[in-house]
């Protein structure tokens, strides 16, 4: 197993909003390894959930071992390293109350079979898995329930325990009315995030000072970007905004330069109607694309 000999035969992990919360592998004797403080707390509060995760890890491992041997035969392979992958997940939109989900399998880096939630059918581009497609299409309602109701339940459970770290915030800060306006993002994870000021939708650098990404005590990160407003006319303020985005992801938080939502030493400027709207808008974008994924991998080496 040149190049990957140190990897376990099987490993799996789960993420919420891009944050890995748990991991297990075939070398750990069904041990679940929490990756976040909130997952530690959940497993302490609910031993049954810990037992369920252990069983899921173990039986997925057994299933993957049997499946990959079947695939090796179907693809008429005799030796080498082979990788069988599975990825399940769901997306919940708190604004529209809509849920989307997916389940897909891969083999040796190629698409193998995937579930179409809209048509409730399994689709495969490989003739070697046509038999599997027909077998799985006989119980699509069971797959639908697992990918929607079950996944939604776990997503909401994990968000409830991890809400302090999974729901990032972006604020505008200012010490005095004439000082720079600071766009401050905190509570995000992982640290590969972008924060910058824009004018008319284009990133600007003049009058902007970018701070360093700093570590929070709860394991999340924070960053600030200053904007010098001394040369910005009042009527041009709404042409500026601060954008927060994780590298490689489309989901983003846009905060318009507006005195109404700037937090100062004297508090937030008082215009309750607009203030509530803006905060609601930001919160919707913080939790709109909540995501839960579960990934499994099996590596097989046949001499």
C-alpha positions in Angstrom: 0.0 0.0 0.0 2.6 2.5 -1.1 1.8 6.1 -0.2 -1.2 5.4 2.0 0.0 2.5 4.2 -0.5 4.5 7.3 -4.2 5.0 6.7 -6.6 2.7 8.5 -8.6 0.3 6.4 -11.8 2.2 7.1 -12.5 5.7 8.5 -15.6 8.0 8.7 -16.3 11.5 9.9 -19.2 13.9 10.2 -19.3 17.7 9.7 -21.8 20.5 10.4 -21.4 23.7 8.4 -17.9 22.6 7.4 -16.9 21.8 11.0 -15.8 18.2 11.7 -17.4 17.1 14.9 -16.6 13.4 15.1 -14.4 10.7 13.6 -13.9 6.9 13.8 -11.8 4.3 12.0 -11.2 0.6 11.9 -8.1 0.9 14.1 -9.9 2.4 17.1 -12.2 -0.6 18.0 -15.4 1.4 17.4 -14.2 4.3 19.5 -15.8 7.6 18.5 -13.4 10.6 18.6 -15.2 13.9 19.2 -13.6 16.8 17.4 -15.4 19.7 19.2 -16.2 20.6 22.8 -19.9 20.6 22.1 -19.8 17.0 20.7 -18.0 15.9 23.9 -20.9 17.5 25.9 -23.6 15.8 23.7 -22.0 12.4 24.1 -21.8 12.9 27.9 -25.4 14.0 28.1 -26.7 11.2 25.8 -24.9 7.8 26.1 -27.4 6.3 23.8 -26.3 8.6 21.0 -22.7 7.5 21.6 -23.7 3.9 21.4 -25.6 4.6 18.2 -22.5 6.2 16.6 -20.3 3.3 17.7 -22.7 0.8 16.1 -23.0 2.9 12.9 -19.2 3.1 12.6 -18.8 -0.7 13.1 -21.5 -1.9 10.8 -20.6 0.6 8.1 -17.1 -0.9 8.3 -18.4 -4.4 7.8 -20.7 -3.4 5.0 -17.9 -1.5 3.2 -15.6 -4.5 3.5 -18.1 -6.8 1.9 -19.1 -4.2 -0.8 -15.6 -3.4 -1.9 -14.9 -7.1 -2.5 -18.0 -7.3 -4.7 -16.9 -4.2 -6.6 -13.4 -5.7 -7.2 -15.1 -8.7 -8.8 -17.5 -6.7 -10.9 -14.8 -4.4 -12.2 -12.7 -7.6 -12.9 -9.8 -6.3 -10.8 -7.2 -8.6 -9.2 -4.7 -6.4 -7.3 -3.8 -2.9 -6.1 -5.3 -0.4 -3.8 -9.0 0.4 -4.1 -11.1 3.1 -2.4 -14.8 3.0 -1.8 -16.5 6.2 -0.6 -19.9 7.3 0.6 -21.1 10.8 1.4 -24.6 11.6 2.8 -25.8 15.0 3.8 -28.6 17.5 4.0 -29.1 21.3 3.8 -31.8 23.1 5.8 -32.9 26.6 4.9 -34.3 28.4 8.0 -35.8 31.1 5.8 -37.9 29.0 3.4 -38.1 25.9 5.6 -36.9 23.9 2.7 -34.6 20.8 3.0 -32.4 19.2 0.4 -30.3 16.1 0.8 -27.9 13.9 -1.0 -26.4 10.4 -0.9 -23.6 9.4 -3.3 -21.0 6.7 -3.6 -17.7 6.7 -5.4 -15.1 4.0 -6.3 -11.5 4.7 -7.0 -12.1 8.4 -7.4 -15.0 8.0 -9.9 -18.8 8.5 -9.4 -20.4 5.1 -8.8 -24.1 5.7 -7.9 -26.2 8.6 -6.4 -29.7 9.2 -5.1 -31.9 11.7 -6.8 -34.2 13.0 -4.1 -36.6 14.8 -6.5 -37.3 11.7 -8.5 -36.6 9.2 -5.7 -34.4 7.1 -7.9 -30.9 5.8 -7.9 -28.7 6.9 -10.8 -25.5 5.3 -12.0 -23.1 6.0 -14.9 -21.5 2.6 -14.5 -22.9 -0.6 -15.9 -21.2 -2.6 -13.1 -23.7 -1.1 -10.6 -26.9 -1.4 -12.6 -27.9 -4.4 -10.4 -27.4 -2.3 -7.3 -29.5 0.5 -8.8 -32.4 -1.9 -9.4 -32.2 -3.4 -5.9 -32.0 0.0 -4.1 -34.8 1.5 -6.2 -37.2 -1.0 -4.6 -36.9 0.9 -1.2 -36.6 4.5 -2.1 -39.0 5.7 0.6 -36.7 4.3 3.2 -33.7 6.2 1.7 -35.9 9.4 1.5 -36.8 9.1 5.2 -33.2 8.6 6.2 -31.9 11.5 4.1 -34.7 14.0 5.1 -36.3 13.2 8.5 -33.3 11.5 10.1 -30.8 14.0 8.7 -32.9 17.0 9.7 -33.2 15.6 13.2 -29.4 15.2 13.7 -28.7 18.5 12.0 -30.9 20.4 14.5 -29.6 18.4 17.4 -26.0 19.2 16.5 -26.8 22.9 15.8 -28.5 23.1 19.2 -25.4 21.8 21.0 -22.9 23.7 18.8 -24.9 26.9 18.2 -22.3 29.1 20.1 -19.6 28.0 17.7 -21.4 27.0 14.5 -23.3 30.2 14.1 -20.8 32.9 13.2 -21.5 36.6 13.6 -20.4 39.7 11.7 -20.7 43.2 13.2 -19.7 46.7 12.4 -17.8 48.5 15.2 -16.7 52.2 15.7 -15.1 53.9 18.6 -16.1 57.4 17.7 -18.2 58.9 14.9 -15.0 60.0 13.1 -12.9 56.9 13.6 -12.5 53.9 11.2 -15.4 51.4 10.9 -14.3 47.9 11.8 -16.0 44.9 10.3 -15.6 42.1 12.8 -16.3 38.5 12.2 -16.2 36.0 15.1 -17.2 32.4 16.0 -16.3 30.9 12.6 -14.5 27.6 11.9 -12.3 26.6 10.2 -9.9 29.5 9.9 -9.8 29.5 6.1 -12.2 32.5 5.8 -12.2 35.8 3.8 -13.3 39.2 5.1 -13.0 42.3 3.0 -14.7 45.6 2.2 -16.3 46.3 -1.2 -17.5 49.3 -3.1 -20.3 48.7 -5.7 -19.6 45.0 -5.4 -15.9 45.2 -6.0 -13.2 44.5 -3.4 -11.3 47.6 -2.4 -7.8 48.0 -0.8 -7.4 51.8 -0.5 -8.3 53.0 3.0 -8.6 49.4 4.2 -6.5 47.7 6.9 -6.8 43.9 7.3 -6.2 42.3 10.7 -4.8 38.9 11.6 -7.0 35.8 12.1 -7.1 35.3 15.9 -8.0 32.2 18.0 -11.0 32.3 20.3 -11.1 30.4 23.6 -13.9 28.1 22.3 -11.8 26.8 19.4 -13.3 29.2 16.8 -11.7 32.2 15.1 -12.1 35.9 14.6 -10.9 38.6 12.2 -11.3 42.3 11.7 -11.0 44.6 8.7 -10.9 48.4 9.1 -12.4 50.9 6.7 -11.3 54.6 6.7 -14.5 56.6 6.2 -13.0 60.1 6.4 -13.3 60.5 2.6 -16.6 58.8 2.1 -19.6 61.1 1.6 -22.8 60.3 3.5 -24.8 59.6 0.3 -22.2 57.0 -0.8 -22.3 54.9 2.4 -24.7 52.4 0.9 -22.3 51.7 -1.9 -20.0 50.0 0.6 -20.4 46.6 2.3 -18.3 44.1 4.2 -18.3 40.5 2.9 -17.5 37.4 4.9 -17.0 34.1 3.1 -15.3 30.7 3.7 -12.7 29.9 1.1 -14.2 27.6 -1.5 -17.8 28.1 -0.4 -20.6 30.2 -2.1 -22.4 31.0 1.1 -21.6 34.5 2.3 -22.6 37.2 4.7 -22.9 40.7 3.4 -23.2 43.6 5.8 -23.9 47.1 4.3 -22.1 50.1 5.7 -25.0 51.7 7.6 -24.9 53.9 10.8 -28.0 52.2 12.0 -26.2 48.9 12.7 -22.8 50.2 13.8 -22.0 49.4 17.4 -20.2 52.2 19.2 -19.1 53.0 22.7 -22.5 54.7 23.1 -24.4 51.6 21.8 -26.2 50.9 18.6 -27.7 53.9 16.8 -31.5 53.8 17.5 -33.8 53.2 14.7 -35.6 50.1 15.8 -37.4 49.3 12.6 -34.3 49.2 10.4 -32.2 47.7 13.2 -34.5 44.7 13.6 -34.6 44.1 9.9 -30.8 44.2 9.5 -30.2 41.8 12.4 -32.8 39.5 11.2 -31.3 39.5 7.7 -27.9 38.7 9.1 -29.2 35.9 11.3 -31.0 34.4 8.4 -27.8 34.3 6.4 -25.9 32.9 9.3 -28.2 29.9 9.6 -29.7 29.7 6.2 -27.4 27.1 4.7 -26.9 24.8 7.7 -25.4 21.6 6.5 -24.8 18.2 7.9 -22.6 15.6 6.1 -21.4 12.1 7.0 -18.5 10.7 5.0 -17.1 7.1 5.0 -14.1 5.7 3.3 -12.8 2.2 2.9 -9.4 1.4 1.5 -8.7 -2.1 0.3 -5.4 -3.6 -0.8 -5.5 -6.9 -2.6 -2.2 -8.7 -3.4 
